[in-house]
Amino acid sequence: MTEKSSTCYDFLSRNSLIISVLIGVGVGFAFGFGLRVVEPSSDALTWIGLPGEIYMRMLKMTILPLVVSTIITGTASMDPKSNGRISGLSLGYIIITNSIGAIIAVVVFLIIQPGKDIEISSSDNVDTIHTDIKTSDMFADMIRNLFPDNLITACFQKTQTTYSHSAHIVLKNGTNSTVTVTDKSVSSTAGLNILGLIIACTLFGISASKIGTRAKPFTDFFETISIIVIHLLNWIIWLTPVGVASLIAAAILKASDIASVFSSLGMFVLAHSVGIVFHQLVLIPITYFIATRKNPLFFLAVCLRPWLTVFGPPSTAIGIPEMLRILDVKLHVDSRISNFLVPVGATLERMGSCLFICLSALFMVQLEGMPLGVSNTLLIGLLSAVGSLAVPSVPSASIVSILVVLSSLDVQVHNIGLLMALEWYNDRIRTTSNTMTIIVGAVVIDKLCKATLSDSQESALETKTIDTEASIQVVNENGVTESEKL
């Protein structure tokens, strides 16, 4: 009996955070649906969501120093050959997985046909969302943000194309008429330019690796920052149960008429959920097993903590610290790979988002009663896969990408606002897919690069040994014995 109690206590102590987060998720849903009957005021909603807001602010506070320090220390410890191999494989993996997300969406859409028999009355219509942003603008902004002109401003600003509309009165045929003129400009908007910082820190790290021992104070400085931030995160992470419960409860309470939305759009929610479940419980375990020949159930259990971490906020960037910890402690992935792929993946990896964008675009077209041929279906899938690379790591950013995809096909939709009523659910499940894709990608790339990294590590060790022997020889020539030196 004592041995069983000890075993049970060990299990609870090892998994205390996961259990407490699960309880927090349950409490959040219970309070959210339970308090809807009371219809709390806006002030009450503010206080209910405040703990979650504080939790997110504390996590966001650590993202910038963690990304900068891990990227620099990771790339500085690699030789240029390994660095190029890891960078190429990471980018190729992201492009392939985003494309797979679009393929899953098309297959699920063709099987379930979520918009076939749905009738949306005018009273169900949510305000139409408009945007002037085009596909070319999104990619132009992404390329501009790759190369920040000021590293300081990149910490709190990023480049974004904006459109301004002005009305001018002109004299035409003897009468005054109003003409609307649209001006396009490139300006800055508030937000962390994480993509530009990743590129800049990668270049700094590569330069440090080329310089060698002279850059040791530089790399030691950022390595110390990384260790300090991780220790700080170990304290913050214990606030996850409270933060998740607060965020979920506030999101459910703020959603309007959940029952009617689910009844009218139930097939779309089903199609999206089926695609996400297939990805997380079929594709990812198979990929992990093929790469490692290990039990995929262990991998799914390990991913539970980062899965729950990003489910609450929801943002892939929030899960960066937990993903790094899991890859290092549980999955034993080379830190040079995880320190590079995780921040880059949090910026570009959008498998779950691509699935949602493609499925939503197809659903909106079908809802409008427009015919969907093979060419249009394939074009929507291609635009979704490419456009998902430009989706920022912020909540509900995929909605804008849906509009961009549809405007590229000259499709004007009037019911896209309905998707916003489901964002509290859809955004969370697609964010978890993005996170799991990053984690399994680090495992796969670690297996592909293990031989190269081992060779570079042995080469560095040999170089260090030669330098040590040379220093001993120089000292001996100056009259100091080897035994004295040792």
Secondary structure, DSSP 8 states (H G I E B T S, - for coil): -HHHHHHHHHHHHHTHHHHHHHHHHHHHHHHHHHHTTT---HHHHHHHHHHHHHHHHHHHHHHHHHHHHHHHHHHHTS-HHHHHHHHHHHHHHHHHHHHHHHHHHHHHHHHH-TTSS----GGG----------HHHHHHHHHHHHS-S-TTGGGTEEEEEEEEEEEEEEEETTEEEEEEEEEEEEEEEES--HHHHHHHHHHHHHHHHHHGGGGHHHHHHHHHHHHHHHHHHHHHGGGHHHHHHHHHHHHHHHSS-HHHHHHHSHHHHHHHHHHHHHIIIIIHHHHHHHHH-S-HHHHHHHTHHHHHHHHSS--GGGGHHHHHHHHHHTS---HHHHHHHHHHHHHH--HHHHHHHHHHHHHHHHHTT----HHHHHHHHHHHHHHGGG--SSTTTHHHHHHHHHHHTT---S-THHHHTTHHHHHHHHHHHHHHHHHHHHHHHHHHHHHHHHHHHHHHHHHHHHHHHHHHHHHHHTT--HHHH-
